[in-house]
Amino acid sequence: MRRIASLLLLCCLFSVLLTPAASRAQGALTPELLQELRGTVTKDAATKTIMNAVSANSAKALVLDRETVLDANQHFSHKIKTEGITDQKSSGRCWLFAGLNILRPVAGSSLNKKGFEFSQNYLAFYDKIEKANLFLESIIQTRARPLDDRDVDWLIKNSLPDGGQWNMVLSLVDKYGVVPSDVMPETESSGNTGLMNGMISTVLHRHAIALRGMGAQGMSEAEIRAAKSSMLKEVYRMLVIHLGMPPESFTWRYEDKDGKVTEPATYTPKEFYRKFVNVRLEDYVCLYSVPTHAFNTLYQIRYDRNLVDAPNMTFANVPIETMKKLTLASVLGDEPVWFGCDVGKESDSKLGLMKRGLYDYESLYGVSMKLSKKDRVLYQESVPSHAMVFVGVDVINGKPEKWLVENSWGTKAGNNGLFTMYDSWFDEYMYAVIINRKHLSKDILDMFTQTPEVLPPWDPMFAFER
């Protein structure tokens, strides 16, 4: 029997090898087609030079367009006074850093303190435990669905992300307040979150298996939620090990701009916020400009929050011209603007430059790479990958020429941490801004009274360093 089976296998192999090319699967890469492709590449002097250059260097460095760089400048007709640059290091907390960065000038002024900085680690701790709770709660709610259900699959792949949105900043500050950076300073894990996230995600997946199993066994809602509470204790312990214990209250003193050391005072984090910041974050709303969705419409993204008891990310989708007009009014009014963009496109972190035509890949490869903004989003070529803050603008003849950006990549990036975004880049790669309601027209304000259209969590606008 074994000999017969071996002979049959050999016959099948010979049959495949002897099959004419024309009868093979349609669309296959045939030897004839491969030869045709090979013949299209001529190793002339120009091609050999390009091959030699790319094989020994970064292609990105080779295509940096010198004329585009030389055409740039760092002159701005209006700047908002800021102090210091923050550094999120190897973490996806840009949304949180940007959110706290728009509040830093207010706190610094109230305290009369130079270079004041909030503890990002403090709010990151609560962001993690809240996201862990949201994940487990979502697993409970979807426990009867199969694993290949798209929502369940998405939840499992996004159990403890670093990324976030403006609504998450608002929820954290409202619930937990803020503390100065030296009250709960950064740790190795807060600035390098990969290992911590991976370990906690493994534990969360184990808990998800248990919760789904309890559901399959018909256990009661009360029993399942009691189990969830025990599971969260493990996550909390892991977070304390990595990030430290967040303070319930703290005693703090500091040296002000005049060199005076203050008397020690004790605050809860919420008391500290009310005393030294007290900005009404609920007065700010999110505007997007996404050409793949209908303009002048209110949207909400499912699961796009960090607290179970907080609303999902909700935004009004407006034309880019409207977004720009409102952003300009805010910056000229000395209000820093939190925004989300696709920072990886046509930008250079060393130069701190975001400008169209910065890289000439088309000349290098001899192919077109032109896509519309709408098509880039549809085919996931472009998503809002990073949050930063507008702190200035250069207005020429009544129109913005370029924008001054405060990043959170430390002082070694850009111009001591500041970036220059040209207005044509704004048009192509900007997606979200946070604007105070006082700047909005009645039409836009009315949008926020609508019932939002709910988008799935795999919509590209969920991105933000997921």
N, C-alpha and C positions, 0 to 999 in steps of 0.2 A: 504493500500500500504506500509506504514512504517513497519507493522508487517511482511509482506511478504519479504521485503528487509532485515530485521534483521534475519529472518530465513535462507535466502539464504547465508548471511555472515557467520552465524554459521556453516552451512553445509560446506562451503569452508574451514573454519578453521579446522573442524574435519577431512576433507579430507586430508589436509596437515599433520596433526598430525598422521594420520593412514597410511600414505604412507610409504611403506617399505624403509629401508635405501638404498637398491640397486638401487631403481628407483629415488632417489634424484639427484639433479644436480651433474654431474660428477666433482670430485675434491673437493667437500665440506668437511669441517672438521666434520667427523661423530663422534658420541660418542665412537665407537669402535676405531677409529684412535686416539682420545684424550686419551683413556685408554692406548693404546700402547705407546704413547709419554710419558705419566705419568710413565709408568713402566720402562722407560730407565733411570730415575733419581733415584739413590740410595742415601739415606741420610746417607752415611757412615761418619766416623769421619772427613775425609779430606773435603768432600763436606760441612758438617755442619760448619767446621772452615772457609771455604771460604765464605759461606753465611753470617756468623756472621761478618766477617771482612768487606765485601763489603757493608753490610747493614748499617754499622756505619762509613765508611770511603770512601774517593774517590778511585775508582778502579785504577785510574791513579797513585795515590801515592803508592798504594800497589804493582804495577807491575814495578816500577822503578828498573832497573837491577843494583844492587850494583857493580858487577864486571865491567860492561860497564862504569859506572861512574868513578870508581877507575882507570880504564885504560886510562882515558882521561887526558890531560895536556894542559897547556896554553903557551907552548914554540913555538916561531915562528922565523924562520931563517931570515925573511925579513919583516919589518914593514914600512908602509908609515906614515910619521909624520902627526898627526891630533891633533886637539884641541877641546875638549868639545863634549858633547853628546846632541842631540836634543830630543824633546819629542812631538810626535804627539797627545798624550793623547787619548781621546775617539773619534778619527776621522779616516777616511780611506784615509788620505793624505800621506801615506807612499811613494808613487811614487814621490810626490813633495818634501818631506823632503829628500829622497835619491838623487834626482836630484840636489837640492841645496847643499847637503852635499859634493858632488864631486867638487863643485865650491868654497866652504868655504876656503880650504887651499890657493887657489889662491888669493882670496880677502884678507885674513889675512896677507899673505906675502906682497901684494901690499900696504896695509895700515900700515904694521908694528904693527898690533894690535893682542893681545892675545885673544883667545876665540871669534872671530868675528862670528856673526850669521846673516843670512838674515831674513827678515820678510816673513815667510811662509803665514801669514794671508793676506799680500798684494796680492800675486799671487793667493791665494785661492779665494779671492773676485772676481778677474777677471775670474778665472776658473768657478765659479758658474754662473756669468752673461753670459759668453760665452756658457756654457752648456744649460742654459735656452733658449738662442737664437737658439742653434742647435736643441733643442727639438721642439720648436715652428715651426722652419723652416721645420723640418722633418715631422711634423704634416700637414703643408701646402702641402708638396709634396706628402703625402700619403692620402690626405683628401677624395679622391674618393674611397678608399679601405674600406672594411668592418672592423668592430672592431676586428673580430676574425682572420683577416689576421695576419700572424706570425710576420711580421715586425711591424705592428701597435701595436700588443699586447706587443711586446718587448719594444717598445718606451714608452708606457704607464707605464710599470713596471720599467722603468729606466729613469724617467724624469729628475732627478737631483742627480746622484750618486756622492759619494765622490771619488771613485776610479779613477785611470788613468794609463797612460803609459808614456814611455819616450818621445814619439812624442808630448805629451801634455806639458811636461816641456819645450821642445824646442820652441813650439808655443807661450807659455806665455812669456818666457824670451825675445824672439825675438820681440814680439809686445808691451810688457809693461815694459821691463827692470826689475830691482830689487831695493830694498831699504833695509837699515839696520833694524834689528829687533825692535829697539826702535823708529823708525819712524812710524811704524804701528804695534804695539805689538799685541800679542794674546788677544783674548777675551774669555769669557765663551763659546760662541757659536762656535768659531773657533776650540776650543779643545774638544767640546762636541756637535757634529753637528746634532744629531738625531732630536731634536725638530725643529731646523731651516729648515733642509731638508724636514721634514714632512709638515710644514706649507707652504713652497714655492711650494712643489709638489702639494698640494691641489689647490693652486692658478693656477699653470700651467695646471692642469687637467681641471679646469674651463675654462681656456683660450683655451685648446684643443677642448673642446666641442663647444665653440663659433666659432672657426676657421673651424671646420668640418661642423657646421651648415651654416656658410657663404658660404662654398663650395657647399653644397646641394642646397642653394638658388640661385646659379649661379652668385654670386657676382664676380666682376672683381678682377684680380690679384693685381691691385693697391689698391683697397679697403681693401683686405685681409691683405696686407703688412702694410698698414697704421694702421690697427687694431693691428697688431703684435707689432708695435712700441709703441703704448699706453700700451699694456700688459707688455712690458719689463720695462716700467717706474715703474710699481707696484713692479716687482721683484727687481729692483735696489733699491728702497726705503726700501724694507724688508732686503736686504743685508746690507745696510748702518746701519740700526737699530741693526742688529746682529753683524756685523764685523767692523763697522766704515767706514768713507769716505776715500778712497784711495787717496794719495797725487798726484797732477800733478807735483809738484816740492817740494823740501824740503831744509831747511838749517840745516846743521849737523856739529858737531864737536865731537872729541873723544880724549881719552887718549891713547897714544900708549904704546908699550912695555917698552919704556925707561922712562915712567912717564910724557912725554911731552903732554900737551893739545894743540891740533891743533887750528888754527884760523877757525872761522865759514866759511863754503863754501856752496853755493847753487847749487843744481843739479836737473835735471829731472831724473826719474828712469832709462831711457835709457842712459843718460850721465854717471850716476854712474856706470852702467855695463861696458860701454866702457872704462872708466878711470881705474877702479880697478879690473875688471875681464877679459873682452875681449876674452873669450874662444870661439872659433868657434864651436858652438854646432852642426852645420850642418856637421862637419867632422866626427861625430860619427854615427854609424849605429847599428841597432838592429839585433842580432842573436838569434834565438831560437833553441832549440833541443827538438822536439816533435815527438815521434815515431809513432803517429797516422797519420802524414802527410809525404809526400815524402820528403826525404832529397835533398839538393842541388837544392831547388826550392824557388822562391820568392812568398810570400803570403802577402795579405792585408786583414784587418778585417773591414767590413762595419760598419759605425757609430762609429768606434773606434778613435775618435778625440774629441776635445773640441771646436774647432773653425769651423764655417761653411766654411771659406775660407782657411782651412789648410788640408793637406793630411791625409788620414786615416793611422793608424798604419801599417807599412810595415816592414816585416822581412824576412831574409833569414834563411831557416831551414837547420841546419847542424847537423852532428853526434855529440854526446856529447864529444867525444875525440877532435874534432876540436874546440868546444867551450872552453874546458878546456885549450888547448894549447894556444889559443889567450888570454884568461883571465890571464893565468900565465905570458905571455909576458908583458901584460899591468901592472900587479901588480909589477913585478920585475923592470919595468921601472918607478916605483913610480907614476903610474897613478891609482887613485881610480876607481873602476869599479862598475857602477850601475847594479844591477841584480834583477831578479824576481824568486821566488821559492815558494814551498808549505811549509811555515814555520810551519804549524800545525802538520806535520808528524814527528814522532820520534824526537821531540825536547822538551827542557825544558827551559822555559823563566827565571826561577829563577837561574838555573845553567848556563844559556847562552850556552847550549850545543845542537848541532845537530849531532846525531850519530846513525848509524844503530844499532839495537838491544837494544836501550835505554829502551824500555818498553817490557815486556814479557807478553803480553795479551794471547798468545796461551796457556801458562801453566796455567793461571788463568781459562780460559774457557774450555780448553781441545779441542779446535778446531783450524783448520788451517786458517790463514788469509793472506796467500801468494798470491799476484797478481803481474803480470809483470807491468812494468812502462806503457807499451802501454795499457793494460787492465784497469789500474787505471785511465788513462785519458779517455778512451772510456766510462767507466761506471761512470765517474765524481766522482771518489774516490779521485782524485788529480787534482788540478788546481793551477796556479800561484797566490797565495793569498797575497803575501807580497813582497815589494821591499826594498832592503837594499844596502849596499856598501861594497865591498871587500877592505880592507886596509892593508892586510898582508897575508903571506903564509909561511908554514913550508915545506921546500923542503928537502927530505932525499933521497940520492942516485939518484939525478936528477929528482925525482918525487914528486908531492905535496902530503904531508901526511894529512894536514889540512889547513883551510883557516881562517883568522881573519876577522870578520865581524863587521862593525859599524851599529848598529841598531838605531831606532828613537823612542824607548820606555822609554827614560829617563835613569838615572844612577842607578835606583833601579833594573832594569832588567839585568840579566847576570852579567858579570864581569865589574861593573861600566859602563854598557851600551854596552860593547863589547861581541860578541858571538864567539864561536868556532865551525866551520863547518868541519866535517871530510870528506875526499875525497870520501869515499864510499857513503856518504849522498848526496854529489854533484851529483854523477852519477844518483841517483834515484829521486831526488826531485828538481833539478835545471831545469829551463825552458828558461830563457832569460838573456842576457848580452848586454851591450852597449860597443862597441869597436871602437877606433879610426881607421879610414880607413888606416892609415899608417901601421897598423899591419896585414892587410888583404892581402891574396894572390890574384893574378889576377883572378883566378877562382871565388872566392867569390865576388870580386868587380864587375865582369861581371854579376853576378846574379842580382845586383841592376840596371842593364840596361834592364832586362827582363820586360815583361808585367806581373804583379803579378796575381796569382790566388786569387780571392776574396772569403773570408770565411764569413759566416753569423755571426751576432753579438752574437748568442747563442753558438758559438764555445767555448769550455772550455778555450781557450787561451785568451779570452776577460776578464776573471775573474778580477784579481787585486782588490779585496775588493769591488766588485760591490754591 
